[in-house]
Amino acid sequence: MWVRAQVRRWQRREGFDKIDLYTRGTLHSTVWGAVLCVVLLSVTRPVRHSDAPAVLIALTVLTAIAQGLCSAPLVARALDSYLGRGAVARRLVVLAAVLSVANAAGLLTLGGYVGTETFPELQLALGAVAWPFLTPFVLAVPVWASGPAIAAIAAGMSGGALLAGATGSFALTTLAGVGFSSALLSGTVRLSAWTLGIMQKLRDAQDVETRLAVAEERLRFGRDLHDVLGRNLAVIALKSELAVELGQRGKPTAMDQMVEVQRIARASQQEVRDVVRGYREADLSTELLGAQGVLRAAGIECTVHGDGARLPAPVQSVLGWAVREAATNVLRHGDPQRCAIRLEAARDGVRLLVENDGVTPDEAVVSGGGSGLHGLRERLAAVGGSLDAGPTGDGMFHLAAAVPLPAPRSAAPSPLENG
């Protein structure tokens, strides 16, 4: 049952958490594996049958265990420091170094009692002594500092073997063996930590991408909501005012205007639902007819040239939003009497031109202002288009939206021709 529960916990972990747990487990296993090696070699048959004091053997074993107890938390802190999550306490590093020296001294003293000829395992034990210290040390210091530290450890082990009565060949073999094993360990530990660091950066990048996607969706929702409700609310306000005036005059057409207000309000509700679902796409022909009808209902003479029925769907959609925003601006700003909407074929695309009069200087909408124009500019940029909007200085407001078209495959009628 316990094994099954641990397997389920492992399966519920994310990819980075699995790599993190595996890396930490490997490093801790390296530390305690080396400690176990030193403990076992400290009580082998040659040592037990030698003149070495039992107290010395016990102290060597206890020092190895203490080295593991010190290095285990140091490994966790050193790995966190490498990943940028904290710092390593220098006192803990110094303590680990002192315990390593004490453990090596105990083993060399045992080698002096036993004799290096009858205790060849001493070389393996000396190499194992360095591992609990080097495992966290190489993560806590820069790369360039690992080499001198490994060289110093190997030279110290080799010199200690000479002091314990070992031969020159034994000391040289110790130097090579400890140096090679320590370098191999350092490279492996550093590579494991580097891999974990790359995985952490990838996870952080995914988190940033997720947050950006959420922020982009919020911007899209706000932009779409503004575009959908802007014109409809303006029309509702206009028709409500008209209904009030007609009602005050006692004309029955006031009821027709309120019915139209009701219809637009219900349509707005459905459009808001569509925006929330993210499914709504503006239809260019429908938007052109709708803009013309709304503006004429407001007493503004509106002419439309071209319908763009043969344009690609993405182009129709973005130009439909442009027509909607342009109509909203005409209704909201100034006192226009005339408005002209034209679709023109350009050299490499299509242009939507909207011009209206009745714009006063203090009511003009500049090119860079307004959340509606800003959202429209974003829509156009998404399909490689551009927007130019602003007053022309003679009481006119000019809006031009340009969208590129794909190259035609063959000669075909203009996509701007009326059906």
N, C-alpha and C positions, 0 to 999 in steps of 0.2 A: 504493500500500500504506500509506503513512504517513497519507494522508487517511482511508482506511478505518479504520485503527487509532484515529485520533483520534475518529472518529464513534462507534465502539464504546465508547470510554472515556466519551464524552459521554452516551451512552444508558445506561450503567451508573450514572451519577450519580443521586442522589436529587433531589427537587424543590428543596429548599433549596440544595443544593450547586450546582445549575444556576443559580439566581438569584444566588447569591454569586459564582460565577465570572463570570457575565454583568456584574454590577455592577462588580466589580473591573476586568474587562477594559475596560468603557466608560470608567471613570475614568482608567485608564492611557492609553487611546487618546486621551482628551481632552488629557492632558498632552503626550504625544508629538506629537499632531497640531498643537498650538499651537507646540511647539518647531520642528517642521518648517516651519510657516508663517513663523516668525521667521527661520529660516535661509535660506529661499528669498527672502524679501523683502529680506534683507540683501545679497544678491548679484544683485539685479535689474539690468536694463540701465541705468537712471538712476544707480544707485550705482556700477556698474563704469565708466561713462563720465564720472564726476565726478572732482573733484580729491581725493576722500577717500583717505587713505592705505590701502594694502593691509593694513598692520598693524592699523589700526582695524577694517577689515572682518573680518579674521581673528579679532580679539579678540571682536567682537560675535557671530560665529558660535560660537566656542568657549564664550562665556558662556551662550549659549542652550542648547548641549548640556549644559553643566555644570548649568544650571537644571533640565533634564529629569532628569539623573542624581540630583540632590538631591530633586526632587519625587516621583519614582517610589516610593522606599521610604517617603517621608513620607505618600503617599496610603494605602499599606497600613496604616501605623501609625495614621493618623488615623481610618480606617474601623474598625479594631479598637477604638480608643478610643471611638468613637461607639457601638459595639455592646457596650461594657463588658468588653472582653477585654484591655485594657492601657492604657498611657499614652503620650503623645507627648512626645518629648524637645524641650525648648524650644530647645536649641542648634540642632537641625535646622530648626526653624521660622525662627529668626533667620537662619540661613545661606540658606534659601530666599528670605527677604525681601531680603537683601543682594544675592543674585544677580539677583533681579528688578529691583532699582534699578539695578544695574550694566548689565544688559541694556537697560533703558529708556534709560539715559544714552548707551549706545553708539548706539542707534537715533536718538536725538535729535541726537547729534553728526553722524551720517551725514546726517540731514535738514538740518542746518545747512550742510553742504558741498554737498549736492545742490540744496536749495531746496524748500520745501514745495509750491510750485506745480508743479514737475516731479516731485515724489515724493508723489503723493496716497495711495500705498499705506502711507505712514507711519502713518496713523490705524489701519489694519487691523493693522499690526505692533505698535503700542502696545497695542491691545486684546488681541492674542495673548500679549504678554509677561505680562499679569496672570493669565492662566488657569492656568499651572503652579503659581503660588503660591496662588491662591484655591481651587483644587480641594481640596487638603488642609486649607487654613486654615479654611474654613467648617465642616468636620467636627470640627476640634479646638477650636473656640470656641463659646460659647453663641450662640443665634440673634440676640440683640440686638447682638452685637459685629460681625456681618457687615455691617450697614448702614454704620456709621461707617468701617469698613475700606474698603468699596467707594467711599464718597464721597471718602476721602483719596486712594485710588489714582487715581480719575478726575480729581480736582483737581490732583494731582501731574503726571499726564500732560499735562493742559491747560496748566499753568504751565510745564512743560518745553518744550512746543511754542512758547509765547510767547518763552521765552529763546532758542530756536533760530531765531528770526526769523519765526515764522509769523504770519499775520494774525489778527485777533480772531475772524473767522468760522471760520477753521480751528481755532483753539483751542476755540471754543464747540462746534463739531461733534465735536472730539475728546472734550471733556467729556461730551457726550451719548452718543456712541457707546461709549466705554469704560465709562461708568456703566451704560448699558442692557445691554451684552453681559455685563458682570461680574455684574449683578443676575440676569440670566437664567441664567447659569452657576451662580451660588450657589444659586438656587432649585431648579434641576434636580438638582444634586449632593445637596443636602439632602433632596429628595424621594426620590431613589434610595436614599440611606442609610436614610431612614425606612421605606421599603417593605421593605428588607432586614431592618431591625430587627423589623418586624412579623412577617415570615416566621420569623425566629429565635425569637420568642416563641411562635409557633404550633407550631414544631417542639419547643421545650422543653415546651410544654403537652402535646403528644402523647406525649413521653417520660414525663412525669409520669403521664399517664393510663395508659400501658402498665404502668408500675411499680405503680400502684395496682391495676390489673386483676390483675397477678400476685400482689400481696399479698392481694387479696380472694379469689383462687382458693385461695391457701394457707390462708387462714382457713376457707374453706368446706370444704376437704379435711380440715383438722384437726377442725372441728366435726362433719362427717359421720362421720369415723372414730370420734370419741368416742361419737356417738350409736349407731352400728352395733355397736361392740364392747362398749360399756358393759353393756348388758343381757345380751348373749349370754355374756360372760365371767362375769358374776354368776351366770347360770343354770348354766354349766358348773361353776363352783366349788361351787354348791349341790348339784347332782346328783352331783358327784364325792364330796362329803362323805357324801351319802346312800348312795351305792354302797359306800363304805368301811364305814359302819355296818351296812348289810345284809350285806355280805360277812363282817364279824366275827361276825355272828349266824348265819351259815351259810344265809342265805335266797337262793334262786335268783333272786329279783327284782333282785339286785344287778347281774346281767348285763344286765337290761333297762335299768337306769339308765345303765350304761356305753355301751350301744348308743345311747341318747338323747344322751349327751354327744358321741359320735362324730358323730351326725347334726347336732347344733347346731354343732360345730366345722366341719364341711364347709359348712354353710349360711353360717357366718360368713366363710369363705374367699370364697365367691361374692359375698357382700354387699360385702366389701372390694374385690373386683375391680370391682363395679358402681360403688362410690364413686369409684374411680380414674378410671373412664370418665366419671363425671358423669351417669350415666343413672338412678340409683336414685331412686324416688319411693315414699314410705311409703303403704301402703293402709290406710285407717282401719279398715275392718271386720276385715281380717286382723290389724292391731295390737291391736284390742280383744280378739279371740279369743285371740291369742297371749299378751297380758298376763294375761288371766283364767286361761289354762291354766298359765302359769309360776307365778303367785302361788299357785294352788291346789296345784301340785306342791310348793311350798315350805311348805305347811301353812297358808296364809293364806286365809281366807274372802274371796272376791272376788265382787262383784255388778256387773253391767254393765247399764245402762239406755240403750237407743237404740243404733243402729249407724251412722247418718249415711250410709246407702248412696246417698241422693239428693243429697247435698251436691256442690257443684262440685269438680272434681278438685284445684285448688290448695288449697281449704279442707281436703279430705280428707287431702291430703299433709301439710300443716303440723300438723293435729290428730293425725295418725298419729305424727308425731315427738313430739308432746306426750305421747301415751299411752306411747310407748316410754321417754321420759325419766322420766315419772312412775313407771312400773313399775320402772325401774332404781333410782330413789331409794327406793322401798318395800323393795326387796330389800337394799339396801346399808345403810340407816340404821335404827337402832332395832330393836325386836323386835315387829313388827306381828302382830296376830291377825286383823284385819278391814280390808278395803279396799273402797271404793265408787267406781265410775266412772260418771258420768252425763253425757249429752249433753242440753243444754237449749236450747230456742229462746228467744232474747232478742228485744228489740223490733226491733233492726236487725241481728241476726247470730245467732251460735250460740256457746254456751259449753261448754267441757269442764271438769267438776269432778271432781277426784280427792281423796279423803280417806282417810287411814289412821290407825290408832292406834299405840300402842307407841313413841312418840317421846320420848326423854329429852332434857332441856335441853342436855346436853353433846354430843349426837349430832344435834341438829336442824340442818337445812340452811336457812340464812336466805335471804331473798328475793333478795338481790343476789349471793350467793356461788355458787361452783360453776361450772366451765366448761360443764357440761351445761345448766344453767338459762340461763347467759349465751348459749350458742348457740341455745337454744330461743327466747329473747327476740328474738334477731336474726331468726330465721325468721318469727316472728309479726309483727314490725315490717315485714317485707318485704311482707306482705299487709294491712297496716293493723291488725293485731291487737295484743293486749297480754297480759301475763302477770303474775299475782299468786301468789306462792308463799312459804310460810313456816309455822312452827308457830303454832298458835292458843292455846297456853298451857295447854291441858288434856290434854296428851299426844297431841294430834292434829296431823297435818300436812295442810295444805290447799293444793291447786294449782288455780288457775282460769286457763284460757286462753280468751280471747274473740277471735272473728274476725268481722268484718263480712261480710254477704252482700249481693249485688246485689239491687236491688228486683225483686220478682216481677212477671212480665209479666201473669199472670192468676192467679185463684184456683186453687191446686193443693194436694195433700196436703202435710203438713209434711214437710220433708226429713229429719226425725229419726225418722220412724215406722219401725218394723221392717218389713222386707219379709216 
